[in-house]
Amino acid sequence: MSEAIFLPFDCESGGIGDVSILSAHFAACDEDWNVVDELDLLIKPNDVDETGSTLYKVTASALSINHIDLIAHDQVALTYSHAGQALREFLVKNSQNGKIKLQPMGKNIGGDVDWITNNVLGKKTFNQYVSYRHYDITGVVTYLKRTGRLDRFAPESLEGLAKHFGIEAKWHTARGDNYAGIEVIRRLEDL
């Protein structure tokens, strides 16, 4: 079995800004972007009201895009703290207990790192297993455009890049977007 060195991941939320994270998908990948392990999480906030109902921060427009049925989601989602435990176990396993610092990869991955470390798994714990060096698709696209290896008018959104390369995905799901990102980075590295 190949050794994981990259950690592509993506989060889906209830909107933009101070909103709830609703799902996250993590893939431990080897140097050729083969997925050696993955963790798919449905997540909900720890906070509840006086009746025990989860307090979500979401917008209707976000839920219409990611097609999350909040009532059904609430029945199966892990609280942030339980999701953090699952993520820590995944990271321990795939980083060989921190011996290998997995490198986060994705489109605007810094925002996803912040969402996870601010809500699900504290930054100190996360950084025991994950490198602070990010491999962001946006930077790769900029470099390839500047060096003439990618047309300067090529799209820059993840969905636009995927279409450019003929990659199909189940968009606006953490898993679908993450797998699309893995395929996009493969194609970009081949240019």
C-alpha positions as CSV (number, residue, x, y, z in Angstrom):
1,M,0.0,0.0,0.0
2,S,1.2,3.5,-0.9
3,E,2.1,6.0,1.8
4,A,-0.1,9.1,2.2
5,I,1.6,12.4,1.8
6,F,-1.3,14.7,0.7
7,L,-4.5,15.6,2.4
8,P,-7.0,16.9,-0.1
9,F,-10.2,18.0,1.6
10,D,-13.3,20.1,1.1
11,C,-16.1,21.5,3.4
12,E,-19.7,22.4,2.6
13,S,-21.4,25.0,4.7
14,G,-24.6,26.7,5.4
15,G,-23.5,29.8,3.4
16,I,-20.8,32.4,3.5
17,G,-19.3,34.0,6.6
18,D,-20.1,32.9,10.1
19,V,-22.2,29.8,9.2
20,S,-22.3,26.1,10.2
21,I,-20.1,23.5,8.5
22,L,-22.4,20.8,7.3
23,S,-20.0,18.3,5.7
24,A,-16.4,17.6,5.1
25,H,-14.5,15.1,3.0
26,F,-10.9,14.1,3.6
27,A,-8.7,12.0,1.3
28,A,-5.3,10.7,2.2
29,C,-3.4,10.5,-1.1
30,D,0.0,9.2,-2.2
31,E,2.4,11.1,-4.4
32,D,0.4,10.1,-7.6
33,W,-2.9,11.3,-6.1
34,N,-4.2,7.8,-5.5
35,V,-6.6,7.8,-2.6
36,V,-5.3,5.4,0.1
37,D,-7.9,6.3,2.7
38,E,-10.9,8.7,3.0
39,L,-13.2,10.1,5.7
40,D,-16.6,11.5,4.8
41,L,-18.3,13.4,7.5
42,L,-21.7,14.9,8.0
43,I,-21.3,17.5,10.7
44,K,-23.5,19.7,12.9
45,P,-22.7,22.3,15.6
46,N,-22.4,21.3,19.2
47,D,-24.8,24.0,20.3
48,V,-28.4,23.1,21.2
49,D,-31.4,25.1,22.4
50,E,-33.3,24.4,25.6
51,T,-35.3,21.6,23.9
52,G,-32.1,19.8,22.7
53,S,-32.4,20.9,19.1
54,T,-29.2,21.7,17.2
55,L,-28.7,25.4,16.5
56,Y,-27.6,25.8,12.9
57,K,-26.4,29.0,11.1
58,V,-27.5,28.5,7.5
59,T,-29.0,30.4,4.6
60,A,-31.7,29.1,2.4
61,S,-29.7,29.9,-0.7
62,A,-26.8,27.7,0.4
63,L,-29.1,24.8,1.2
64,S,-30.6,25.1,-2.2
65,I,-27.2,24.9,-3.8
66,N,-25.8,22.0,-1.8
67,H,-29.2,20.2,-1.5
68,I,-28.7,19.4,2.2
69,D,-32.0,18.5,3.8
70,L,-31.3,19.9,7.3
71,I,-33.9,17.7,9.1
72,A,-32.5,14.5,7.6
73,H,-29.0,15.8,8.1
74,D,-29.5,16.4,11.8
75,Q,-30.5,12.8,12.4
76,V,-27.2,11.4,11.1
77,A,-24.6,14.1,11.5
78,L,-21.9,14.0,14.1
79,T,-21.5,17.0,16.4
80,Y,-18.3,19.1,15.8
81,S,-16.7,17.5,18.8
82,H,-17.4,13.9,17.7
83,A,-16.4,14.7,14.1
84,G,-13.1,16.1,15.5
85,Q,-12.5,12.8,17.3
86,A,-13.1,10.9,14.0
87,L,-10.8,13.3,12.1
88,R,-8.1,13.0,14.7
89,E,-8.2,9.2,14.4
90,F,-8.0,9.5,10.6
91,L,-5.0,11.8,10.8
92,V,-3.2,9.7,13.3
93,K,-3.6,6.7,11.1
94,N,-2.6,8.3,7.8
95,S,0.2,10.5,9.1
96,Q,1.8,7.6,11.1
97,N,1.0,9.4,14.3
98,G,2.5,12.7,13.0
99,K,5.7,11.2,11.6
100,I,4.5,12.4,8.1
101,K,3.0,15.8,8.0
102,L,0.1,15.5,5.5
103,Q,0.0,18.4,3.1
104,P,-3.5,20.0,2.7
105,M,-4.6,20.4,-0.9
106,G,-7.6,22.0,-2.5
107,K,-9.1,25.1,-4.1
108,N,-8.7,27.9,-1.6
109,I,-7.7,25.3,0.9
110,G,-6.7,27.9,3.5
111,G,-10.4,28.7,4.1
112,D,-11.2,25.0,4.7
113,V,-8.3,24.6,7.0
114,D,-9.6,27.6,9.0
115,W,-13.1,26.2,9.2
116,I,-11.9,22.8,10.4
117,T,-9.4,24.2,13.0
118,N,-11.9,26.8,14.3
119,N,-14.8,24.4,14.6
120,V,-14.0,20.7,14.5
121,L,-10.4,20.0,15.5
122,G,-8.2,22.6,17.2
123,K,-5.3,24.1,15.3
124,K,-2.7,22.7,17.8
125,T,-4.0,19.1,17.4
126,F,-4.5,19.5,13.6
127,N,-0.9,20.8,13.2
128,Q,0.5,17.7,14.9
129,Y,-0.5,15.7,11.8
130,V,-0.9,18.2,9.0
131,S,1.7,20.5,7.4
132,Y,1.2,24.3,7.5
133,R,2.4,24.3,3.9
134,H,-0.7,24.3,1.7
135,Y,-0.9,23.1,-1.9
136,D,-3.6,25.3,-3.4
137,I,-5.0,24.8,-6.9
138,T,-5.3,28.6,-7.3
139,G,-1.5,29.1,-7.0
140,V,-0.8,26.3,-9.4
141,V,-3.2,27.8,-12.0
142,T,-1.6,31.2,-11.6
143,Y,1.8,29.8,-12.1
144,L,0.8,27.7,-15.2
145,K,-0.9,30.7,-16.8
146,R,2.2,32.9,-16.1
147,T,4.5,30.3,-17.7
148,G,2.3,29.8,-20.7
149,R,1.5,26.2,-19.9
150,L,-2.2,27.0,-19.4
151,D,-4.1,29.4,-21.5
152,R,-4.4,32.8,-19.8
153,F,-8.2,32.8,-20.4
154,A,-8.7,29.3,-18.9
155,P,-11.3,29.3,-16.1
156,E,-10.1,29.5,-12.5
157,S,-13.0,28.1,-10.5
158,L,-12.9,24.5,-9.6
159,E,-16.0,23.7,-11.6
160,G,-14.7,25.7,-14.6
161,L,-11.3,23.9,-14.5
162,A,-13.0,20.6,-14.2
163,K,-15.1,21.4,-17.3
164,H,-12.0,22.6,-19.1
165,F,-10.4,19.2,-18.5
166,G,-13.6,17.2,-19.2
167,I,-13.9,16.1,-15.6
168,E,-17.4,15.3,-14.3
169,A,-18.4,15.6,-10.6
170,K,-21.2,15.7,-8.2
171,W,-20.9,19.4,-7.5
172,H,-21.5,21.1,-4.2
173,T,-20.9,18.0,-2.0
174,A,-17.7,17.8,0.0
175,R,-16.9,14.4,-1.5
176,G,-17.7,15.4,-5.1
177,D,-15.8,18.7,-5.0
178,N,-12.8,17.0,-3.3
179,Y,-12.6,14.3,-5.9
180,A,-12.9,16.9,-8.6
181,G,-10.0,18.8,-7.0
182,I,-7.9,15.7,-7.0
183,E,-8.5,15.1,-10.7
184,V,-7.9,18.8,-11.5
185,I,-4.5,18.9,-9.8
186,R,-3.5,15.7,-11.6
187,R,-4.3,17.4,-14.9
188,L,-2.6,20.6,-14.0
189,E,0.6,18.7,-12.9
190,D,0.6,17.0,-16.3
191,L,0.8,20.3,-18.2
